[in-house]
């Protein structure tokens, strides 16, 4: 029984790691940065175009990973943004991350 639980744990862990790797988009490969729109102490907002579809302009919010940001439950906030689809709100496209930063890609 213990061995079976251990292998089940390994399988679940492998699936989680595969999802994490899938969500790690190389932002510079996928988007061409045009200009800095704004910045604060711990974040920068960039205007960019999608390399595969140059007609698609996006805003990329780059945030340094900090314990405070992770505590704020960033994933829950992003899930709520995904659910909101109103004409007067900026549409959320995707969240990406690397070892040091989170990237929120949204409508420009």
Secondary structure by P-SEA (a helix, b strand, c coil): caaaaaaaaaaaaaaaaaaaaaacccccccccccccccccccbbbbbbbbcccccbbbbbbbbcccaaaaaaaaaaaaaaaaacccccbbbbccccccccbbbbbbcc
